[in-house]
Amino acid sequence: MTEEVQANAPQAHPAVSVVGPGDGETIVLGTTRIRVLEDGGRTGHRLAITESVLAPHTQGPPQHRHARHDEGFCILSGTVRFTVGTEDHDATTGTLVVVPPGTPHTFANLTDRPAVMLSVFTPDLYVQYFRDLQDMLADGRPLMPQANIDAMSRYATEPATDLD
């Protein structure tokens, strides 16, 4: 085929991705279970999606900022406390929280019931961070703060230390 014919040939569409209720990669980080629904591999790394189950009384990550990706959180069940800078927001079932790059944030489940949230990352940078944390925790030792900071930095993320 000539280049002109190749350029005008119909392009194959990417395969549709269907992830069933029991499918997807599972990442366990302490009392949080993350199911990876899309890691960016089928979206050209434009988008990643996870489902997280936060056990009761689960503290989230230290407050942090992402330099290169947006995060969206849709609360599917329960209540998740989002701290954005110095403001707290209790997000209940059906609430959407969108965090743009540069915004300090964290989340936690302070209640007596599990909470489930769907998280969207665009681009897909942060899924590998979860995998890295799981690997660091695999030997049963606690995650040291500096090791977490080092892991975050590989994904254009830093702790929000200026809020104290």
C-alpha positions in Angstrom: 0.0 0.0 0.0 1.2 3.5 -0.7 1.3 6.1 2.1 -1.7 7.9 0.6 -3.8 4.7 0.5 -2.7 3.9 4.1 -3.6 7.3 5.3 -7.1 7.1 3.8 -7.7 3.5 4.9 -10.3 3.0 7.7 -8.7 3.0 11.1 -9.3 0.3 13.6 -11.2 1.5 16.6 -9.8 0.6 20.1 -11.5 -2.4 21.7 -14.2 -1.5 24.1 -13.2 -2.4 27.7 -15.8 -4.2 29.9 -14.8 -4.8 33.5 -17.3 -7.0 35.4 -18.1 -6.8 39.1 -15.5 -9.4 40.1 -12.9 -8.3 37.5 -10.0 -5.9 37.7 -6.7 -5.8 39.5 -6.9 -5.6 43.3 -4.5 -3.5 45.3 -4.6 -3.7 49.1 -3.2 -0.8 51.1 -3.8 -1.4 54.8 -7.5 -1.1 55.4 -8.2 0.1 51.9 -9.0 -2.2 49.0 -8.6 -0.7 45.5 -9.9 -2.3 42.4 -8.3 -1.0 39.2 -11.0 -0.8 36.6 -8.8 1.0 34.0 -5.1 1.6 34.5 -4.7 3.8 31.4 -3.4 1.0 29.2 -6.6 1.0 27.1 -7.1 4.8 27.0 -3.7 5.9 25.7 -2.9 6.9 29.3 -5.5 9.7 29.2 -7.7 8.2 31.9 -7.6 5.7 34.8 -10.4 4.6 37.0 -10.4 2.8 40.4 -13.0 1.7 42.9 -11.8 2.0 46.5 -13.4 0.5 49.6 -12.4 2.4 52.8 -12.9 0.4 56.0 -14.5 2.2 58.9 -12.1 4.6 60.7 -9.6 4.6 57.8 -7.2 7.5 57.7 -6.3 8.5 54.2 -3.0 9.7 52.8 -1.2 12.7 54.1 -2.5 15.9 52.5 -0.8 16.3 49.1 -0.8 18.1 45.7 -0.7 16.6 42.3 1.2 18.7 39.7 0.1 16.9 36.5 -3.3 15.2 37.0 -6.8 15.9 38.0 -8.7 13.5 40.4 -12.4 13.0 40.6 -14.1 11.0 43.4 -17.7 9.9 43.3 -19.0 8.5 46.5 -20.9 5.3 45.8 -21.8 4.5 49.4 -21.0 5.8 52.9 -19.4 9.1 53.8 -15.9 10.2 53.0 -14.3 13.3 54.7 -12.3 15.3 52.2 -9.9 17.9 53.6 -8.9 20.5 51.1 -6.4 22.8 52.6 -8.0 23.8 56.0 -11.6 23.0 54.9 -13.4 19.8 55.6 -16.2 18.5 53.4 -18.3 15.4 54.3 -19.1 13.8 51.0 -22.1 11.4 51.2 -23.5 8.9 48.7 -23.9 10.5 45.2 -21.5 13.3 45.9 -18.8 14.2 43.3 -15.5 15.8 44.4 -13.1 17.1 41.7 -9.6 18.1 42.7 -7.6 20.0 40.1 -3.8 19.9 39.9 -2.1 22.0 42.6 -4.9 21.7 45.2 -4.0 20.3 48.6 -6.3 17.4 49.6 -6.7 14.2 51.5 -9.7 12.0 52.5 -10.7 9.6 55.2 -13.6 7.4 56.4 -14.3 8.6 59.9 -17.5 6.6 60.3 -18.4 3.2 61.6 -19.4 1.9 58.2 -17.4 1.1 55.0 -17.3 3.8 52.3 -16.9 3.1 48.6 -15.8 5.6 46.0 -15.0 5.6 42.3 -11.9 7.6 41.5 -11.0 9.0 38.1 -7.4 10.1 37.3 -6.6 12.1 34.1 -4.0 11.4 32.9 -3.5 8.0 34.5 -0.3 8.8 36.5 -1.4 7.7 39.9 -2.4 4.0 39.5 1.2 2.9 39.5 1.8 4.8 42.7 -0.8 2.5 44.4 1.1 -0.5 43.0 4.3 0.8 44.3 2.9 1.3 47.8 1.5 -2.2 47.8 5.0 -3.5 46.9 6.5 -1.5 49.7 4.0 -2.9 52.2 4.4 -6.5 51.0 6.9 -7.5 53.6 4.7 -6.5 56.5 6.7 -3.4 57.6 4.9 -0.1 58.0 5.3 2.5 55.3 7.8 5.1 56.4 6.9 8.7 55.7 10.0 9.4 53.6 9.4 6.3 51.5 5.9 7.5 50.8 7.1 10.9 49.8 9.7 9.4 47.5 7.0 7.3 45.8 4.7 10.3 45.4 7.4 12.3 43.8 7.8 9.7 41.0 4.2 10.7 40.0 4.4 14.5 40.1 2.9 14.6 43.6 4.2 16.2 46.8 3.0 16.5 50.4 1.2 19.7 51.3 3.5 20.7 54.1 2.8 24.4 54.0 -0.6 24.0 55.7 0.6 23.4 59.3 
